[in-house]
């Protein structure tokens, strides 16, 4: 039996999923909280298991996941390994086979996504060694946004910097690709769709007829909405002030904005929105209010970009599972025809809208998108091999 292994490797977690070569899901799992009290969850069908593991680093997390796969699926042949790679730069707008030359080029994009790209590529290199006969495939979070107009891509900086790659790229593209396809199934007449991927990383995307038009994340994964630990959009003058008035170095500011800001920084408690919702303190409430306000504003801005909205989708850990947050975000959006069904929203139903604009709360599946792209490349390559053999 052959399968495709989909890998989503980050600095603090590793997600994986197995799909048959007919695209049927076999299993999925996640190693969370690397370097702390790591936890390993797996799901096969409806059966879900969790246990503590020792995984202080990405290589150890890979060992945990691969050992589990080997024990449960001993005879399974891995035909392809599909990797989520956050940044494809201006060059890669479609999935690609990860050979040595591509890997080297993608490493050059590390400065554009320093919190993600190195981990994505480290997993790719490790798994090429582990499965030398499997087709290694990179799928890019930036690729879904390659359809943006120049005005959506361009930052108001000198042209030479745009030409050097300092421009808006957009992220969460694999999630948006999956959600966009789901909306075409659920609301086929919806042309102007707003997708809100709200989790520890968060962004909002405007989609017209299945094509990305704009999003809140632009040059880096730091931009746009405030997130669990990332600040999101701020006045750039703050950076100079932190240097001059507080004596902070570039490295200090980078760490502050990526790891110690957002919900964690505003609340002083942590970046987990569930904990903040359960906290009665003023600081927790203030952090939630800022997050909600920015999300509402982003949805309004994307509606203006699209000239209206035909469907709104919430996803990500917060978007799909936090009804109170969805209700707060949508409360001011009645002027757009957005209203929630309180009962459906409370139960995290797929369809939660009560007005003429459909609203959905959907669990995203980036790993399925990874597997689909890998299977397409695998089929193409095998077909090419068959043609070459017949011609010889």
N, C-alpha and C positions, 0 to 999 in steps of 0.2 A: 504494500500500500504506500502511496506517495502523498505528500502533503506540502503545503506552503506554510512557512513560519513567518509571522508578522511581528516585528520588533519595534517598540517605542521606548527608547532608552533616554533617560534624563539624569540629572545630577543627584536626585534624591529618590528616584523610583525607576522601575523597569516593568513595562507592560508587554505581554506577549499573547499571541493567539495562534491557534493551529486551524487550518482549513484544508479540506480535501481538495484534490485537483478538480473536483466538480463544484468548488466554491462552498461546499457544505461546511458549517462550523463544527469543529471537533472539540476544542477546549480553549480556555483562555485563563490567564492568571496575571498576578502583579506582585512584585516585591516592593514594599513601601518602606519609607523612613530609613534609607540607607545611612549607615554610620551611627544610627541610634538604636532603638529597640526595633529591629526590622521585623516586618510581618509579611507572610507569604499566603496569598489567597489564590485558590484555583476554582474553576467552575467547569464542570462537564455536564452538559444538559442543564437540568434544574438543580443538580447537586453542587453545593458550594462548601468548601472547606477552608479553614484558616489556621495558621500556626505561626509561632515565633521562629525565626531563623537567625543564623549569624550571617550577616551580609553588610559589611562595613564599606563596601566599594562596589562599583559597577561590575568588575570581573567576578566578584563573589556572588552578586545577584544573578549574573548569567549562569554561573555554576549551579545555583539553586534551581533555576528554571529548567535548565537543560537536563539536570539529573532527574528531575520529576518527569520530564517528557520521556527520557530513556527508560525509566522504570515502568511507566504506564503504557508507553507505545514502543516497546522494544524493537519491533520489526519495521517501524515506520521509516521510510526513506524521505528525507527532506529534499524536495526537488528545487525549491527556491526559498530564499530568505529576503523578505521585503522590509526595508528600514524606513522609518520616518526620519527624514533629514529636514531640519527646520529651514535652512537657507540654501536656495539654489542660485542666488545672485541674479544677474541679468541674463545669464546663459541658459539655465535649465528651467524650462517651462513645462516639462513632461517627464515621466519616470524614465530612468536610465539604468543600464547595467553598470555596476560599480567595479570597474577595472582599476588598475593602479593609477592610470593617468587621471581618471575622474576623481578618485579619492584625493590625489594630490591637489587637484584644482579646488575641490570642496574644502580642503583644509585652509585654503587661502581666504575662505569666507568666515573663518573662526572669529575675526574681530567684529563682524557684523552681528553675530549671535553667540557671544562668549559664554553664555550660561547654558547653551543647548548644543551647538554644533560639535564641540569636541567630544561630548558624550555620545552623540549620534554616530560619529565616525569611529570612535573607539569600539563600539559594539559591532560596527560593520567589519572592522579589521579582525576582531576576535572571532566572529562567526564565519568569516571566509576561511580561516584556518581550521575551525571546528567542522565545517561542512564544505570541503574543497570541491565537491562535485555539484553542489547546489548553485543555482543561478542567483547571484547577489544583486538586489535591485534597490535603488534609492527613489523614494517618492518625496516630493518637496512641499512643505507648508506654504511656500511662496507661490507655487505654480498656479494655484486657482486664481490668483490675482493678476496674472500676466495680461489679462484683458483690460486693465485699467487704461483710461485715457491719459494723455500727457499731463493734464492739469491735476489728475488724481495722484500721479507718480511724483510730480516735481515739487521739491522744497524751495522756498523763497530764498535761495542762496545763489552765489555766482555759478554760472553755467559750467565752468570747469569742474566744480565739485559734483554736479549732477552727472557729468560725463565720466567722472571717476567712481561712480557708484553710490554717491551720497544722495539717496532718493527714497521715496516711499515704496515699500515692497508688499506689505500686508502679510499676515500670518494666520494660523489656525485653519489653513486652507484645506487640509484633509478632512477636518471636521465639517467645514462648510460644504465641501463637495458631497459628503454623505447626506447632510441635512437638506441640501438643495435637491438632491434626488428624491428624498423622502417627501418633500413638499410637492414635487411633481406628481407623486402618487396620491397624496392626501388632498391636494387642492390644485388640480391640473390647470385650472383657469387663472391661477395667481401668477401674474407677470412681475409685479413689484413686491419683492420679498425681503424682509429684514430678519437676519439671523443673529441671535445673541448667544455667543459661547461664553458662559459665565462660570468660571471655576477659579482655581488658584491663579491661573492666567485668564484674562478676560478681554474680550473684544466684541464689537458689533460690526456686522457686515451688511452692505446693501447689494442685492442681487436683482438683476433684471433679466428675465427669460433664461434663467440658469447660469448667467455670466456675472462674475463679480464686477461691481462698479466702483466701490470704495469701501474702506473699513477704518476703524479707529486706530488700530495698530499700523504704524507706517514704516519708519526706518528700522526700528528695533522692537524687540518684545517688551521693551520698557514703556512704550508709548501708549497713549489712549486712556483707557479706564484705569482707575486705581485697582490694584489686585491684592492678593493675599499678603505679599511682601514687597511688591513693586509699586512705585509711586504713580505711574501713569503720567499723563500730560501735566507739566508744570511750567511756570514762567522760567525761561532759560536764565533769566537774571539771577535766579536763586543759586545756580551753580557758581557764578562769580562771587556772590555774597558769601557762600560757604567757604570759598577759598580765601577771600580777603578778611572777612570778619571772624571766621571760626578756625582759620588755619588748616583747613582740610585739604589733603592731597587729592589728586584725580582718583587714585585707588580707593581712598576713604569715601569719596562721594559716590563712586560706582557701587561700592558695597552698600552704602546707605540706601541708595535708590533701588537697587535690585533685591536686597535682603532684609532691610530694616525699616521699610516704609509701608505704604499701602495700609491695609487693615491692621497689620501688626503694629506699625509705627503710630497710627492715629489712635488706636485703642490702648496701646501699652500692654495688651493682654496676649494677643496672638493673631494669626492670620486666618484661623478657621472660623468661617462665618457662623457655623452651628454654635460654637462656644459663645460668640458675641450675641447671638439671638437669645441665648439662655442667660445672659448676664444682664442684671438690672441696673448696672452702673451707667453713669453719664457718658464716660469715655467710649464705652462699647456702642451706645446709641448714636453718638456723634459719628463714629467711624461708619456705621451702617448707613446713616443718613447721607454722608458724602458719597458712598458707593452707589446708593439708590439714585441720588440726584444726577450723578454723572451718567448712569445707565439710561435714565429717562431722557436726558439731554441728547445722548448719542442716538437713541432711537428716533427722536424728533429730527435730528440733523440728517439721518439717513433717509427719513421720509421726505424731507425737503429735496435731497439729492435725487431721489427717485420720482418726485412729483406726486407722492402719495404712497399708500401701502395697501397691498392686497392680502398679505399674510405676515404674521409675526411668529417667530420660533424662538423658544428658549431652550438652551441645552447646556452641557457642562455640569459639573457637580452641583453648582448653585442653581443654574437655570432649570435643570430637570428635577431637582429634589427640594427646592426651598419655596414652597407656596407663599409664605409670608413676604418674601423678598419680591417675588413676581407681582404680588398684589400691590406692594408699595410702588414698584416701578411703573406699573400700568395705571395707577390711580389718576395721574394728570393727563393721560393720553386719550381721553374720551373724544377730544376734538378730532382725532384721527379715525374715529370709529372703532377704537380698541376698548373693549370692556371684558372683564373676566366673569365666568360662571363660578361663583364662590365655592360651590360644592365640588365641581370638577377640578378646580384648582387645588382645593384642600386635599384631594385624593391623588394628586399628581397624574391625572388622566392625560392621555395623549392630546385630546382636543379640550381646551379650557376656555375658549372664547364664548362670549354671550351676545356679541353684536355682529354686524355684517362682515367685519374683518376677522377671519379665522385666526385663532391664537393656539399655538401648540407648545407642549412641554415634552421634548423628545430626548431620549438617551442617544448620544452620538456613538458612532462606531468607526473610529479611524482605522482600526486594525482590519476591518472588512475592506475598506478602500485600499489599503496597502496590499492585501491579498489579491484583490481583483486586478490591480495594476500589474502585480507580479505574474499572475496567471496569463494575462494578455501578452506580456513580453515572453513568457515561457512558451506559449503557443506559437507566437511569431517565430521564435528562434528554432523551435523544433520543426516548424513548417519549412523554414529556410534550410535546415539540415536535410530534410527529406528531399527537397528540390535539388540540393547540391548532390546528394547521393544518386538520384535518378539520372542527373545529367552526366555523372561520371561513369 
